[in-house]
Amino acid sequence: MRKRRRLVLRSSILLVLAAALAYTLYSNFFADRERVKVGSAAPDFVLTDLKGERLQLSELKGKGVLLNFWGTWCEPCKKEMPYMDNQYSYYKEQGVEIIAVNIAESDIAVSSFAKQYGLSFPIGIDKDRQILDQYGVKPLPTTYLIDSSGKVTDIVKGQLTERNIRDMMESIKP
């Protein structure tokens, strides 16, 4: 009788653990993490850029914004950053901004990266991954196009070409 009760208890615990593991695997690999969708308002956030200046998305209303989530270790990110900088120098005067949000890396690593690639657009670091979670970003790089009214017009996952960036910036130009 005692052995049977112990067997039932152990089996129940094992079943609960297996269910928890299955749920964790499902939510990490198969569930749709995307919280911001095309057509929705872009959630506001505040960051400090590498120059120590405050970046707030809502303060850019009236401009188009290319919002890019990236990491210094990300090979596709390394390839698209110079393209973004080239297009930024052209479209900045036409009312289009770029905000590059680095995901939880050190100030030194991000500053060194920006200097190495000669980047001139604003770069902020999402130190605690709140913005990443707020937007539901997965994978890196992911780019959100935000029009002058603050609505998301497109979401692009993966590496961008210079032509993609130019077309995107043209599409959100006020």
C-alpha positions in Angstrom: 0.0 0.0 0.0 2.8 2.4 0.9 4.8 1.6 -2.2 1.8 2.2 -4.4 1.1 5.6 -2.8 4.8 6.5 -3.3 4.6 5.4 -6.9 1.5 7.5 -7.6 3.1 10.5 -5.9 6.4 10.1 -7.9 4.5 9.6 -11.1 2.4 12.7 -10.5 5.5 14.8 -9.8 7.1 13.5 -12.9 4.0 14.3 -15.0 3.9 17.9 -13.7 7.6 18.4 -14.4 7.2 16.9 -18.0 4.2 19.3 -18.6 6.2 22.3 -17.4 9.1 21.3 -19.6 6.8 20.9 -22.6 5.2 24.3 -22.0 8.6 26.0 -21.7 9.8 24.5 -24.9 6.6 25.4 -26.7 6.5 29.0 -25.5 10.2 29.5 -26.4 10.3 27.9 -29.8 6.8 27.8 -31.2 4.6 30.5 -29.7 4.3 33.8 -31.5 6.3 36.3 -29.4 5.5 39.2 -31.7 3.6 41.7 -29.6 3.7 44.6 -32.0 1.9 44.0 -35.2 1.7 45.9 -38.5 -0.9 48.6 -38.2 -0.6 48.9 -34.4 0.8 52.0 -32.7 4.5 51.6 -31.9 4.9 51.4 -28.1 6.8 54.4 -26.7 10.1 54.0 -24.9 13.0 56.1 -23.6 16.6 55.3 -24.0 19.9 57.1 -23.6 22.1 57.1 -26.7 25.8 56.7 -26.8 26.3 60.5 -26.6 24.3 60.6 -23.4 21.3 62.2 -25.1 17.7 61.1 -24.3 15.9 59.2 -27.1 12.1 59.0 -26.8 10.2 57.4 -29.7 7.1 59.6 -29.1 9.2 62.7 -29.6 9.8 61.7 -33.2 6.1 61.9 -34.2 5.9 63.7 -37.5 9.0 61.8 -38.7 9.4 58.3 -40.2 11.4 56.0 -37.9 13.4 52.9 -38.8 13.7 51.1 -35.5 16.4 48.4 -35.6 17.1 45.8 -32.9 20.6 44.4 -33.1 23.8 43.0 -31.3 27.5 43.5 -31.9 28.0 39.7 -32.2 25.3 39.4 -34.8 26.9 38.8 -38.3 23.8 40.1 -40.3 23.7 43.2 -38.1 27.4 43.9 -38.9 26.6 43.7 -42.6 23.6 46.0 -42.5 24.9 48.8 -40.2 27.0 50.5 -42.9 24.1 50.5 -45.3 21.8 52.0 -42.6 24.4 54.7 -42.0 24.7 55.5 -45.7 20.9 55.9 -46.0 20.6 57.8 -42.8 22.9 60.6 -44.0 20.6 61.0 -47.0 17.2 60.6 -45.4 17.8 62.4 -42.1 17.2 65.7 -43.9 14.0 64.4 -45.4 12.4 63.6 -42.0 13.4 60.0 -41.5 15.2 58.9 -38.3 17.0 55.7 -37.4 17.1 54.4 -33.8 19.3 51.3 -33.4 18.5 49.5 -30.1 21.3 47.2 -28.9 20.3 44.3 -26.8 21.9 44.4 -23.3 25.6 44.8 -24.2 28.2 46.9 -22.5 28.6 50.6 -23.3 32.2 49.9 -24.2 31.4 47.1 -26.7 28.7 49.1 -28.4 30.7 52.3 -28.5 33.7 50.4 -30.0 31.4 48.8 -32.6 29.9 52.2 -33.6 33.3 53.8 -33.9 34.7 50.8 -35.9 31.8 51.1 -38.4 31.7 55.0 -38.3 28.0 55.0 -37.4 26.3 58.4 -37.1 22.7 57.5 -36.3 21.4 57.3 -32.7 22.2 54.1 -30.9 20.7 53.2 -27.5 21.3 50.1 -25.3 18.3 48.2 -23.9 20.2 47.1 -20.8 17.4 45.2 -19.2 15.7 44.0 -22.4 12.4 45.7 -21.6 12.0 47.2 -25.1 12.9 43.9 -26.6 10.2 42.2 -24.6 7.7 45.1 -25.2 8.1 44.6 -28.9 8.4 40.8 -28.7 11.5 40.8 -30.9 12.9 37.5 -32.2 15.4 37.1 -34.0 18.1 39.7 -34.4 18.2 41.8 -36.4 14.6 42.9 -36.5 13.5 46.2 -38.0 10.2 48.1 -37.4 9.1 50.8 -39.8 7.1 53.5 -38.1 5.3 56.2 -40.1 5.0 59.8 -39.1 1.8 59.1 -37.1 3.5 56.5 -35.0 2.0 53.4 -36.6 4.0 50.3 -37.5 3.9 49.9 -41.3 6.2 46.9 -41.6 8.3 44.5 -39.6 11.3 42.9 -41.2 13.2 40.0 -39.6 16.7 39.3 -40.8 19.4 41.1 -42.6 18.6 44.1 -44.8 20.4 45.2 -48.0 21.1 48.8 -48.8 18.3 48.8 -51.4 15.9 47.4 -48.8 16.8 50.2 -46.4 16.5 52.8 -49.1 13.1 51.5 -50.1 12.0 51.3 -46.5 13.1 54.8 -45.7 11.4 56.1 -48.8 8.1 54.4 -47.7 8.1 56.1 -44.3 9.3 59.5 -45.5 6.7 62.1 -44.3 
